[in-house]
Amino acid sequence: MKVCFVGIGSIAKRHIRNLTKICKERQIELHIDALRRNAVRGDGFPEGIEQVFTSVDELPWDYDIIFLTNPTEHHAETLAHVHDHARHFFIEKPVASLRMLNRLEQIPLRPDSVYYVACPLRYTGVIQYLKNEIDPAAVLAVRSISSSYLPEWRPGTDYRSTYSAHKELGGGVDIDLIHEWDYLTYLFGMPSEVHSFTGKVSQLDIDSNDYAVYIARYGNERICELHLDYFGRKSMRTITLFTDTDTIIGDLLAGTVSWTKSGKVIDFGDERDAYQTRELEFFLDAVTSGDKLQEELPHAVKVLKLTQGILEK
């Protein structure tokens, strides 16, 4: 299997590590190249990369998969430029920046190719349990929260220099934490109505949104509340389901599902590599089986618009 990574940041390094492990287990010979701004292999450069290209014009034309792990702002234009160089594509979330969605929609996508947009929280033990074991019809209300302190996200890096701090680079908690809307729509589908509030209230030195709060409704079936922020000093990432018989809390940081009335607790003990490995396995299975996941990219676009309080039917 011949693959190329566009961008070699922290998420690319994690994917390379997990992909190498999977291919070794499946006895798949793996060839990895990279496309980045320079060909220097400095400290921390991942092992296993054979060739480094600095221009799309240098790329071979026969990749099985290209991974778009460069900044969100460049996803659409990059996909347009490398589209003929590979059969399948793994695109880091979000699928594109809001201002580049029109460019993305101009790309003539092939019906025999997989265009997969990363959504790793779907593959945590917590979300998989809620998806497979809890009847959505029994859920009256949902409350989801992701709260954390942006300056502590990337140790050793000045948060003010990251894309998260700058709206023009695709930053802002509403876009950065798109995972929550992704898993909510994975569990319950698209809401019928949504109202949103976004902005900045903290003293963080950023020009992007540091909070996003949503109220959504699923017809007369259930109500959903979602809170996202960059300023929570103690990280929390939970989804709470209210039913007639109990209140169920999925804690994505602890890897647990608990019932507040009965006291039952299930501990999945997930590590990050574990659920991101499961996501890669799902993607590779689709590539090899011929399941083209035709709804994945359109769904990712709908979820991106949903982060802005826009419902696309």
Secondary structure as GFF3:
##gff-version 3
##sequence-region A 1 313
A	DSSP	beta_strand	2	6	.	.	.	ID=ss1
A	DSSP	alpha_helix	10	25	.	.	.	ID=ss2
A	DSSP	beta_strand	31	35	.	.	.	ID=ss3
A	DSSP	beta_strand	49	53	.	.	.	ID=ss4
A	DSSP	three_ten_helix	56	58	.	.	.	ID=ss5
A	DSSP	beta_strand	63	68	.	.	.	ID=ss6
A	DSSP	three_ten_helix	72	74	.	.	.	ID=ss7
A	DSSP	alpha_helix	75	82	.	.	.	ID=ss8
A	DSSP	three_ten_helix	83	85	.	.	.	ID=ss9
A	DSSP	beta_strand	86	91	.	.	.	ID=ss10
A	DSSP	three_ten_helix	98	100	.	.	.	ID=ss11
A	DSSP	alpha_helix	101	105	.	.	.	ID=ss12
A	DSSP	beta_strand	115	117	.	.	.	ID=ss13
A	DSSP	three_ten_helix	120	123	.	.	.	ID=ss14
A	DSSP	alpha_helix	125	133	.	.	.	ID=ss15
A	DSSP	three_ten_helix	136	138	.	.	.	ID=ss16
A	DSSP	beta_strand	139	149	.	.	.	ID=ss17
A	DSSP	three_ten_helix	150	152	.	.	.	ID=ss18
A	DSSP	three_ten_helix	159	161	.	.	.	ID=ss19
A	DSSP	three_ten_helix	163	165	.	.	.	ID=ss20
A	DSSP	three_ten_helix	167	169	.	.	.	ID=ss21
A	DSSP	alpha_helix	173	176	.	.	.	ID=ss22
A	DSSP	alpha_helix	179	188	.	.	.	ID=ss23
A	DSSP	beta_strand	193	199	.	.	.	ID=ss24
A	DSSP	beta_strand	211	218	.	.	.	ID=ss25
A	DSSP	beta_strand	222	229	.	.	.	ID=ss26
A	DSSP	beta_strand	231	243	.	.	.	ID=ss27
A	DSSP	beta_strand	247	251	.	.	.	ID=ss28
A	DSSP	beta_strand	256	259	.	.	.	ID=ss29
A	DSSP	beta_strand	265	267	.	.	.	ID=ss30
A	DSSP	alpha_helix	272	289	.	.	.	ID=ss31
A	DSSP	alpha_helix	296	306	.	.	.	ID=ss32
###
